[in-house]
Amino acid sequence: MIRSGPAIYFDGKTSTRHPVTVELDNSALAVKSADGRLLARWPYGELEQTSANAGVFRIGRTGSDALERIEVRDPGLAHAIDLMSVPVDRTGLQQRRGRRKVVLWSMAAVVSLLALGIYGIPELATRAAPLVPYGVEKRLGQAVDLQVRAMLDPGKKGDAFVCGTAESEKAGQAALVRMVAKLETAAELPIPLQLKVVRHKQANAIALPGGYIYVFEGLIDRAEGPDEVAGVIAHEIGHVANRDGLRSLLQAGGLAFLFGMVLGDFVGGGAVIFASRAILRMAYSRHVEGQADTYAVGLIQQVGGDPRALSTILTRITGTKEPSVRVLTNHPATPERARSIENVTRPAIMRPIISAEEWAAFKRICGGTAATPAPKAEAGSPLEKAAGE
């Protein structure tokens, strides 16, 4: 397969055409000038194809406010980029293959479940989740995010529910962006993260399908250092990387959701609404949580942080006497997790993930508005359980 070739690069600031060389490595597309300088490096999971004249393959970066773009005229190089990037898929081949696999496996699994009673829904979801294309997971994540956001924001604050939007909070938002960028770059995920800090008093964080992560204000209030927050975020990134949220969604939606996928209705119907409520109160197994903890340790050490900070903040929060503070109550016992984190941590030179000034600003990221209290609901209801996790 072609690994490099000529292209035209537009920096988004001027209309100047820059002749460049595009090089493909295992995780990203690198754009280099004629003298070998690196002009841009775009992870494959963030590429998107835009409209262009016949014979021109034009790509940009998903979610970027800049008008950067690359134009490729070499069919061989364009095909190589297509093969490396799941979101691009200009021929539709990957999506067709992925959907065909999902359909065939779902039909076979459902028939097996109904006829022989061999597989249950959890096993079916575990087997189906790795076959779901990332483009489909992203669409599912968007649908689930709308439902979860409504549950977490009963006061209907809208945009004000998200921290970092007020003028006094922008420095804290910048510190968060810097922290997450380090973790996301090291993680090299095939799907971009959508991480927000929200005004909710519970000390918690959750990951949804499609790369959506929510960090609650209560968790930041309880944190005593940036490595503690980074450790929790890294744990949630582990769930994203392992597609745990997608698997939980398939388990919660059950046969109705899987039949919808077979029929091409990926995000419609009541299955998503039901599954969105269920996913917030669903307990991960010890094995799944252990995998996410192990992933977090490796990721934090990769960026130079202290992985033990994750067990420190978990111990501090779960050891509290305050009845209003409940974090990850359906997870494995904290002492057990702390021992496991210690066992997989290796000696390394540590460096600050963000500076002391950035950390001070980050602690004020939700300083513009009071946090949302835990929603009041009948004990045992999905809303009550979601508020406490």
DOLO-976683 format. One record per residue (C-alpha): residue number from 0; residue in three letters; x, y, z. Coordinates in Angstrom, 2 decimals. Layout:
% DOLO-976683
{r NUM, ALA, {X, Y, Z}};
...
% end
This chain:
% DOLO-976683
{r 0, MET, {0.00, 0.00, 0.00}};
{r 1, ILE, {1.18, 3.54, -0.80}};
{r 2, ARG, {2.55, 5.23, 2.35}};
{r 3, SER, {3.23, 8.74, 1.01}};
{r 4, GLY, {2.58, 11.01, -1.95}};
{r 5, PRO, {2.08, 14.58, -3.17}};
{r 6, ALA, {-0.88, 16.76, -2.21}};
{r 7, ILE, {-1.97, 20.39, -1.89}};
{r 8, TYR, {-2.41, 21.83, 1.61}};
{r 9, PHE, {-4.51, 24.88, 2.54}};
{r 10, ASP, {-3.77, 26.20, 6.02}};
{r 11, GLY, {-7.21, 27.83, 6.45}};
{r 12, LYS, {-5.72, 31.26, 7.02}};
{r 13, THR, {-4.94, 32.24, 3.44}};
{r 14, SER, {-5.89, 30.97, 0.00}};
{r 15, THR, {-2.29, 30.02, -0.77}};
{r 16, ARG, {-1.78, 26.52, -2.20}};
{r 17, HIS, {1.08, 24.73, -0.45}};
{r 18, PRO, {2.60, 21.76, -2.31}};
{r 19, VAL, {3.24, 19.14, 0.38}};
{r 20, THR, {4.00, 15.50, 0.93}};
{r 21, VAL, {1.43, 13.42, 2.80}};
{r 22, GLU, {2.85, 10.54, 4.85}};
{r 23, LEU, {0.76, 7.78, 6.43}};
{r 24, ASP, {1.86, 6.16, 9.68}};
{r 25, ASN, {-0.04, 3.72, 11.87}};
{r 26, SER, {-2.16, 6.31, 13.67}};
{r 27, ALA, {-2.23, 9.58, 11.74}};
{r 28, LEU, {-1.76, 11.45, 8.48}};
{r 29, ALA, {1.29, 13.76, 8.51}};
{r 30, VAL, {1.58, 16.81, 6.22}};
{r 31, LYS, {5.13, 17.94, 5.46}};
{r 32, SER, {6.39, 20.93, 3.50}};
{r 33, ALA, {8.92, 20.75, 0.68}};
{r 34, ASP, {11.76, 21.29, 3.17}};
{r 35, GLY, {10.50, 18.50, 5.45}};
{r 36, ARG, {8.80, 20.62, 8.13}};
{r 37, LEU, {5.74, 19.07, 9.79}};
{r 38, LEU, {2.77, 21.32, 9.01}};
{r 39, ALA, {-0.04, 19.20, 10.41}};
{r 40, ARG, {-0.73, 15.78, 11.88}};
{r 41, TRP, {-4.33, 14.54, 11.79}};
{r 42, PRO, {-5.39, 11.28, 13.49}};
{r 43, TYR, {-7.30, 9.02, 11.11}};
{r 44, GLY, {-10.33, 9.02, 13.38}};
{r 45, GLU, {-10.72, 12.80, 12.90}};
{r 46, LEU, {-10.65, 12.88, 9.10}};
{r 47, GLU, {-13.72, 13.69, 7.04}};
{r 48, GLN, {-14.20, 13.91, 3.29}};
{r 49, THR, {-15.66, 17.11, 1.84}};
{r 50, SER, {-17.12, 17.82, -1.59}};
{r 51, ALA, {-14.68, 18.50, -4.45}};
{r 52, ASN, {-14.39, 18.41, -8.22}};
{r 53, ALA, {-14.07, 15.11, -10.04}};
{r 54, GLY, {-10.63, 13.60, -9.66}};
{r 55, VAL, {-9.91, 15.49, -6.43}};
{r 56, PHE, {-10.03, 13.80, -3.02}};
{r 57, ARG, {-10.48, 16.58, -0.43}};
{r 58, ILE, {-10.33, 15.96, 3.32}};
{r 59, GLY, {-10.55, 18.11, 6.43}};
{r 60, ARG, {-10.54, 17.57, 10.18}};
{r 61, THR, {-13.79, 16.78, 12.00}};
{r 62, GLY, {-14.99, 19.49, 14.36}};
{r 63, SER, {-12.20, 21.92, 13.49}};
{r 64, ASP, {-13.15, 25.60, 13.28}};
{r 65, ALA, {-10.22, 26.22, 10.94}};
{r 66, LEU, {-10.68, 25.76, 7.20}};
{r 67, GLU, {-7.64, 23.55, 6.84}};
{r 68, ARG, {-7.94, 21.02, 4.06}};
{r 69, ILE, {-5.86, 18.72, 1.91}};
{r 70, GLU, {-6.44, 17.91, -1.75}};
{r 71, VAL, {-5.12, 14.65, -3.18}};
{r 72, ARG, {-5.15, 13.84, -6.90}};
{r 73, ASP, {-3.18, 10.60, -6.75}};
{r 74, PRO, {-5.81, 7.78, -6.79}};
{r 75, GLY, {-3.43, 5.39, -5.09}};
{r 76, LEU, {-2.74, 7.77, -2.19}};
{r 77, ALA, {-6.45, 8.61, -1.88}};
{r 78, HIS, {-7.25, 4.89, -1.67}};
{r 79, ALA, {-4.57, 4.39, 1.00}};
{r 80, ILE, {-6.04, 7.20, 3.14}};
{r 81, ASP, {-9.49, 5.68, 2.67}};
{r 82, LEU, {-8.25, 2.33, 3.96}};
{r 83, MET, {-6.59, 3.88, 7.03}};
{r 84, SER, {-9.49, 6.14, 8.09}};
{r 85, VAL, {-12.78, 4.62, 9.24}};
{r 86, PRO, {-14.74, 7.93, 9.14}};
{r 87, VAL, {-13.67, 8.76, 5.55}};
{r 88, ASP, {-14.84, 5.56, 3.82}};
{r 89, ARG, {-15.32, 7.40, 0.48}};
{r 90, THR, {-16.22, 4.19, -1.33}};
{r 91, GLY, {-18.65, 3.04, 1.35}};
{r 92, LEU, {-16.89, -0.31, 1.41}};
{r 93, GLN, {-16.07, -0.35, 5.13}};
{r 94, GLN, {-19.57, 0.69, 6.11}};
{r 95, ARG, {-21.15, -1.92, 3.85}};
{r 96, ARG, {-18.84, -4.60, 5.16}};
{r 97, GLY, {-19.38, -3.54, 8.76}};
{r 98, ARG, {-23.14, -3.38, 8.40}};
{r 99, ARG, {-23.20, -6.73, 6.62}};
{r 100, LYS, {-21.26, -8.30, 9.48}};
{r 101, VAL, {-23.57, -6.76, 12.08}};
{r 102, VAL, {-26.68, -7.89, 10.22}};
{r 103, LEU, {-25.46, -11.43, 9.59}};
{r 104, TRP, {-24.17, -11.91, 13.10}};
{r 105, SER, {-27.29, -10.40, 14.68}};
{r 106, MET, {-29.59, -12.64, 12.66}};
{r 107, ALA, {-27.55, -15.73, 13.44}};
{r 108, ALA, {-27.32, -14.87, 17.13}};
{r 109, VAL, {-31.03, -14.10, 17.47}};
{r 110, VAL, {-31.99, -17.36, 15.75}};
{r 111, SER, {-29.59, -19.22, 17.99}};
{r 112, LEU, {-31.02, -17.51, 21.08}};
{r 113, LEU, {-34.63, -18.21, 20.19}};
{r 114, ALA, {-34.17, -21.72, 18.81}};
{r 115, LEU, {-31.56, -23.30, 21.02}};
{r 116, GLY, {-31.38, -21.01, 24.06}};
{r 117, ILE, {-27.61, -21.21, 24.02}};
{r 118, TYR, {-26.73, -17.51, 24.20}};
{r 119, GLY, {-28.23, -14.85, 26.44}};
{r 120, ILE, {-28.39, -11.13, 25.69}};
{r 121, PRO, {-25.15, -10.21, 27.55}};
{r 122, GLU, {-23.17, -12.76, 25.56}};
{r 123, LEU, {-24.82, -11.66, 22.34}};
{r 124, ALA, {-23.98, -8.01, 23.01}};
{r 125, THR, {-20.39, -8.87, 23.89}};
{r 126, ARG, {-19.93, -10.64, 20.58}};
{r 127, ALA, {-21.76, -8.03, 18.49}};
{r 128, ALA, {-20.14, -4.88, 19.95}};
{r 129, PRO, {-16.70, -5.28, 18.28}};
{r 130, LEU, {-18.41, -5.70, 14.89}};
{r 131, VAL, {-20.32, -2.40, 15.01}};
{r 132, PRO, {-18.63, 0.21, 12.77}};
{r 133, TYR, {-17.40, 3.31, 14.59}};
{r 134, GLY, {-19.61, 5.48, 12.39}};
{r 135, VAL, {-22.66, 3.61, 13.68}};
{r 136, GLU, {-21.45, 3.86, 17.27}};
{r 137, LYS, {-21.07, 7.62, 16.85}};
{r 138, ARG, {-24.70, 7.92, 15.68}};
{r 139, LEU, {-25.85, 5.80, 18.59}};
{r 140, GLY, {-23.78, 7.90, 20.98}};
{r 141, GLN, {-25.43, 11.10, 19.74}};
{r 142, ALA, {-28.89, 9.64, 20.38}};
{r 143, VAL, {-27.95, 8.33, 23.83}};
{r 144, ASP, {-26.25, 11.61, 24.74}};
{r 145, LEU, {-29.47, 13.55, 24.13}};
{r 146, GLN, {-31.37, 11.26, 26.51}};
{r 147, VAL, {-28.68, 11.21, 29.20}};
{r 148, ARG, {-28.22, 14.98, 29.03}};
{r 149, ALA, {-31.95, 15.46, 29.70}};
{r 150, MET, {-31.74, 13.14, 32.71}};
{r 151, LEU, {-28.71, 14.90, 34.18}};
{r 152, ASP, {-30.11, 18.39, 33.57}};
{r 153, PRO, {-33.65, 18.26, 35.00}};
{r 154, GLY, {-33.61, 22.05, 35.47}};
{r 155, LYS, {-33.30, 22.54, 31.70}};
{r 156, LYS, {-30.34, 24.90, 31.98}};
{r 157, GLY, {-29.27, 24.06, 28.44}};
{r 158, ASP, {-25.87, 25.44, 27.49}};
{r 159, ALA, {-25.43, 26.90, 30.99}};
{r 160, PHE, {-25.40, 23.34, 32.37}};
{r 161, VAL, {-21.93, 22.88, 30.86}};
{r 162, CYS, {-19.04, 24.38, 32.84}};
{r 163, GLY, {-16.37, 26.49, 31.17}};
{r 164, THR, {-18.78, 28.69, 29.24}};
{r 165, ALA, {-18.80, 31.79, 31.46}};
{r 166, GLU, {-16.07, 34.38, 30.98}};
{r 167, SER, {-14.61, 33.66, 34.43}};
{r 168, GLU, {-14.46, 29.95, 33.60}};
{r 169, LYS, {-12.66, 30.08, 30.25}};
{r 170, ALA, {-9.19, 29.72, 31.77}};
{r 171, GLY, {-10.38, 26.54, 33.47}};
{r 172, GLN, {-11.81, 25.29, 30.17}};
{r 173, ALA, {-8.47, 25.94, 28.49}};
{r 174, ALA, {-6.72, 23.88, 31.19}};
{r 175, LEU, {-9.22, 21.05, 30.65}};
{r 176, VAL, {-8.63, 21.11, 26.90}};
{r 177, ARG, {-4.88, 20.88, 27.47}};
{r 178, MET, {-5.25, 17.96, 29.86}};
{r 179, VAL, {-7.63, 16.03, 27.62}};
{r 180, ALA, {-5.52, 16.71, 24.51}};
{r 181, LYS, {-2.53, 15.03, 26.14}};
{r 182, LEU, {-4.57, 11.99, 27.10}};
{r 183, GLU, {-6.37, 11.74, 23.75}};
{r 184, THR, {-3.13, 12.06, 21.77}};
{r 185, ALA, {-1.52, 9.29, 23.80}};
{r 186, ALA, {-4.63, 7.08, 23.57}};
{r 187, GLU, {-4.82, 7.26, 19.73}};
{r 188, LEU, {-8.51, 6.37, 19.73}};
{r 189, PRO, {-10.28, 5.58, 16.45}};
{r 190, ILE, {-13.11, 7.93, 17.46}};
{r 191, PRO, {-12.80, 11.54, 18.78}};
{r 192, LEU, {-13.70, 12.31, 22.38}};
{r 193, GLN, {-16.55, 14.65, 23.34}};
{r 194, LEU, {-15.78, 15.53, 26.97}};
{r 195, LYS, {-17.70, 18.06, 29.07}};
{r 196, VAL, {-17.66, 19.14, 32.70}};
{r 197, VAL, {-21.24, 19.67, 33.92}};
{r 198, ARG, {-22.80, 21.40, 36.90}};
{r 199, HIS, {-23.83, 18.37, 38.93}};
{r 200, LYS, {-22.98, 17.96, 42.61}};
{r 201, GLN, {-22.35, 14.20, 42.52}};
{r 202, ALA, {-18.68, 13.17, 42.58}};
{r 203, ASN, {-18.67, 11.05, 39.46}};
{r 204, ALA, {-17.83, 10.69, 35.77}};
{r 205, ILE, {-19.50, 8.61, 33.06}};
{r 206, ALA, {-18.62, 7.43, 29.56}};
{r 207, LEU, {-21.26, 6.84, 26.88}};
{r 208, PRO, {-21.00, 5.14, 23.48}};
{r 209, GLY, {-19.43, 7.20, 20.71}};
{r 210, GLY, {-16.72, 8.86, 22.82}};
{r 211, TYR, {-19.02, 11.02, 25.00}};
{r 212, ILE, {-17.68, 11.61, 28.54}};
{r 213, TYR, {-19.24, 13.66, 31.35}};
{r 214, VAL, {-17.22, 14.79, 34.38}};
{r 215, PHE, {-19.36, 16.11, 37.24}};
{r 216, GLU, {-18.50, 19.28, 39.14}};
{r 217, GLY, {-18.68, 17.34, 42.40}};
{r 218, LEU, {-15.71, 15.22, 41.33}};
{r 219, ILE, {-13.59, 18.30, 40.62}};
{r 220, ASP, {-14.55, 19.77, 43.97}};
{r 221, ARG, {-13.26, 16.65, 45.71}};
{r 222, ALA, {-10.03, 16.42, 43.69}};
{r 223, GLU, {-6.82, 17.70, 45.25}};
{r 224, GLY, {-4.59, 17.56, 42.20}};
{r 225, PRO, {-4.71, 17.35, 38.39}};
{r 226, ASP, {-3.48, 13.75, 38.31}};
{r 227, GLU, {-6.57, 12.68, 40.26}};
{r 228, VAL, {-8.93, 14.17, 37.68}};
{r 229, ALA, {-6.74, 12.93, 34.83}};
{r 230, GLY, {-6.82, 9.44, 36.32}};
{r 231, VAL, {-10.63, 9.40, 36.38}};
{r 232, ILE, {-10.78, 10.74, 32.82}};
{r 233, ALA, {-8.24, 8.12, 31.71}};
{r 234, HIS, {-10.43, 5.43, 33.31}};
{r 235, GLU, {-13.43, 6.66, 31.29}};
{r 236, ILE, {-11.27, 6.77, 28.14}};
{r 237, GLY, {-10.54, 3.12, 28.87}};
{r 238, HIS, {-14.26, 2.39, 28.70}};
{r 239, VAL, {-14.40, 4.23, 25.36}};
{r 240, ALA, {-11.41, 2.33, 23.98}};
{r 241, ASN, {-12.84, -1.01, 25.12}};
{r 242, ARG, {-16.32, -0.08, 23.77}};
{r 243, ASP, {-17.88, -0.90, 27.16}};
{r 244, GLY, {-20.60, 1.72, 26.74}};
{r 245, LEU, {-21.66, 0.27, 23.40}};
{r 246, ARG, {-21.77, -3.23, 24.84}};
{r 247, SER, {-23.87, -2.00, 27.77}};
{r 248, LEU, {-26.21, -0.24, 25.35}};
{r 249, LEU, {-26.72, -3.43, 23.36}};
{r 250, GLN, {-27.32, -5.38, 26.56}};
{r 251, ALA, {-29.82, -2.83, 27.88}};
{r 252, GLY, {-31.69, -2.52, 24.58}};
{r 253, GLY, {-31.97, -6.26, 24.28}};
{r 254, LEU, {-33.53, -8.01, 21.32}};
{r 255, ALA, {-35.63, -4.96, 20.35}};
{r 256, PHE, {-32.49, -2.92, 19.83}};
{r 257, LEU, {-30.67, -5.66, 17.92}};
{r 258, PHE, {-33.66, -6.27, 15.67}};
{r 259, GLY, {-33.70, -2.53, 14.97}};
{r 260, MET, {-30.08, -2.77, 13.86}};
{r 261, VAL, {-30.90, -5.70, 11.57}};
{r 262, LEU, {-33.68, -3.64, 9.97}};
{r 263, GLY, {-31.47, -0.56, 9.60}};
{r 264, ASP, {-33.16, 1.51, 12.35}};
{r 265, PHE, {-30.00, 2.20, 14.34}};
{r 266, VAL, {-31.21, 5.07, 16.53}};
{r 267, GLY, {-35.00, 5.07, 16.26}};
{r 268, GLY, {-37.75, 3.76, 18.46}};
{r 269, GLY, {-38.06, 3.39, 22.22}};
{r 270, ALA, {-35.09, 1.05, 22.61}};
{r 271, VAL, {-32.61, 3.93, 22.75}};
{r 272, ILE, {-34.66, 5.78, 25.37}};
{r 273, PHE, {-34.96, 2.69, 27.53}};
{r 274, ALA, {-31.31, 1.75, 27.05}};
{r 275, SER, {-30.13, 5.29, 27.86}};
{r 276, ARG, {-31.86, 5.09, 31.23}};
{r 277, ALA, {-30.55, 1.60, 31.87}};
{r 278, ILE, {-26.96, 2.36, 30.90}};
{r 279, LEU, {-26.63, 4.94, 33.70}};
{r 280, ARG, {-27.52, 2.42, 36.39}};
{r 281, MET, {-25.91, -0.65, 34.87}};
{r 282, ALA, {-23.01, -2.11, 36.86}};
{r 283, TYR, {-19.84, -3.07, 35.06}};
{r 284, SER, {-18.26, -6.34, 36.08}};
{r 285, ARG, {-15.08, -6.47, 38.13}};
{r 286, HIS, {-13.25, -7.66, 35.04}};
{r 287, VAL, {-14.45, -4.71, 32.91}};
{r 288, GLU, {-13.63, -2.17, 35.64}};
{r 289, GLY, {-10.25, -3.80, 36.16}};
{r 290, GLN, {-9.51, -3.45, 32.45}};
{r 291, ALA, {-10.44, 0.25, 32.53}};
{r 292, ASP, {-8.24, 0.81, 35.60}};
{r 293, THR, {-5.32, -0.96, 33.95}};
{r 294, TYR, {-5.84, 1.11, 30.80}};
{r 295, ALA, {-5.89, 4.30, 32.91}};
{r 296, VAL, {-2.61, 3.38, 34.62}};
{r 297, GLY, {-0.87, 2.85, 31.27}};
{r 298, LEU, {-2.29, 6.03, 29.77}};
{r 299, ILE, {-1.40, 8.23, 32.77}};
{r 300, GLN, {2.12, 6.84, 32.86}};
{r 301, GLN, {2.44, 7.46, 29.13}};
{r 302, VAL, {1.84, 11.19, 29.66}};
{r 303, GLY, {4.07, 11.30, 32.74}};
{r 304, GLY, {1.39, 11.52, 35.46}};
{r 305, ASP, {0.94, 9.64, 38.73}};
{r 306, PRO, {-1.40, 6.65, 38.20}};
{r 307, ARG, {-1.77, 6.13, 41.95}};
{r 308, ALA, {-3.77, 9.36, 42.07}};
{r 309, LEU, {-6.76, 7.43, 40.68}};
{r 310, SER, {-6.91, 5.15, 43.70}};
{r 311, THR, {-6.31, 8.16, 45.97}};
{r 312, ILE, {-9.39, 10.05, 44.82}};
{r 313, LEU, {-11.54, 6.89, 44.78}};
{r 314, THR, {-10.52, 6.16, 48.37}};
{r 315, ARG, {-11.18, 9.73, 49.46}};
{r 316, ILE, {-14.65, 9.88, 47.91}};
{r 317, THR, {-15.93, 6.42, 48.84}};
{r 318, GLY, {-14.61, 6.88, 52.37}};
{r 319, THR, {-16.66, 10.04, 52.95}};
{r 320, LYS, {-19.32, 10.20, 55.64}};
{r 321, GLU, {-21.46, 12.62, 53.63}};
{r 322, PRO, {-24.64, 10.86, 52.43}};
{r 323, SER, {-24.94, 13.22, 49.44}};
{r 324, VAL, {-21.63, 12.08, 47.95}};
{r 325, ARG, {-21.85, 8.76, 46.14}};
{r 326, VAL, {-19.37, 7.77, 43.46}};
{r 327, LEU, {-19.24, 4.59, 41.41}};
{r 328, THR, {-21.20, 2.73, 44.05}};
{r 329, ASN, {-21.81, -0.18, 41.69}};
{r 330, HIS, {-18.09, -0.68, 41.00}};
{r 331, PRO, {-15.71, -3.16, 42.69}};
{r 332, ALA, {-14.64, -2.33, 46.24}};
{r 333, THR, {-12.19, 0.57, 46.41}};
{r 334, PRO, {-9.48, -1.24, 48.44}};
{r 335, GLU, {-9.46, -4.01, 45.85}};
{r 336, ARG, {-9.17, -1.50, 42.99}};
{r 337, ALA, {-6.43, 0.41, 44.81}};
{r 338, ARG, {-4.37, -2.77, 45.23}};
{r 339, SER, {-4.86, -3.65, 41.57}};
{r 340, ILE, {-3.78, -0.18, 40.44}};
{r 341, GLU, {-0.69, -0.42, 42.66}};
{r 342, ASN, {0.18, -3.85, 41.21}};
{r 343, VAL, {0.16, -2.68, 37.58}};
{r 344, THR, {1.97, 0.62, 38.25}};
{r 345, ARG, {5.62, 0.64, 37.25}};
{r 346, PRO, {8.33, 3.10, 38.39}};
{r 347, ALA, {8.62, 6.08, 36.07}};
{r 348, ILE, {9.68, 9.71, 35.98}};
{r 349, MET, {6.62, 11.89, 36.58}};
{r 350, ARG, {5.95, 15.38, 35.29}};
{r 351, PRO, {2.96, 17.71, 35.74}};
{r 352, ILE, {0.07, 17.06, 33.37}};
{r 353, ILE, {-0.87, 20.74, 33.68}};
{r 354, SER, {0.85, 23.56, 35.56}};
{r 355, ALA, {-0.09, 24.75, 39.05}};
{r 356, GLU, {-1.61, 27.91, 37.54}};
{r 357, GLU, {-3.69, 25.83, 35.12}};
{r 358, TRP, {-4.83, 23.57, 37.93}};
{r 359, ALA, {-5.94, 26.59, 39.99}};
{r 360, ALA, {-7.94, 27.82, 36.99}};
{r 361, PHE, {-9.36, 24.36, 36.36}};
{r 362, LYS, {-10.71, 24.16, 39.91}};
{r 363, ARG, {-12.81, 27.25, 39.03}};
{r 364, ILE, {-14.16, 25.83, 35.76}};
{r 365, CYS, {-17.67, 25.66, 37.26}};
{r 366, GLY, {-17.38, 28.88, 39.25}};
{r 367, GLY, {-19.97, 30.82, 37.23}};
{r 368, THR, {-23.13, 29.02, 38.42}};
{r 369, ALA, {-24.13, 26.84, 41.34}};
{r 370, ALA, {-24.08, 23.11, 40.70}};
{r 371, THR, {-27.22, 21.18, 39.87}};
{r 372, PRO, {-28.43, 19.27, 42.96}};
{r 373, ALA, {-29.15, 15.60, 42.69}};
{r 374, PRO, {-32.61, 15.16, 41.10}};
{r 375, LYS, {-35.34, 14.12, 43.52}};
{r 376, ALA, {-37.17, 11.00, 42.44}};
{r 377, GLU, {-38.76, 7.95, 43.90}};
{r 378, ALA, {-36.28, 5.50, 45.34}};
{r 379, GLY, {-35.26, 2.88, 42.84}};
{r 380, SER, {-36.39, 4.83, 39.78}};
{r 381, PRO, {-34.00, 5.17, 36.82}};
{r 382, LEU, {-33.68, 8.91, 37.47}};
{r 383, GLU, {-32.83, 8.40, 41.13}};
{r 384, LYS, {-30.23, 5.77, 40.31}};
{r 385, ALA, {-28.71, 7.82, 37.49}};
{r 386, ALA, {-28.29, 10.81, 39.80}};
{r 387, GLY, {-26.27, 8.75, 42.22}};
{r 388, GLU, {-23.83, 7.13, 39.84}};
% end
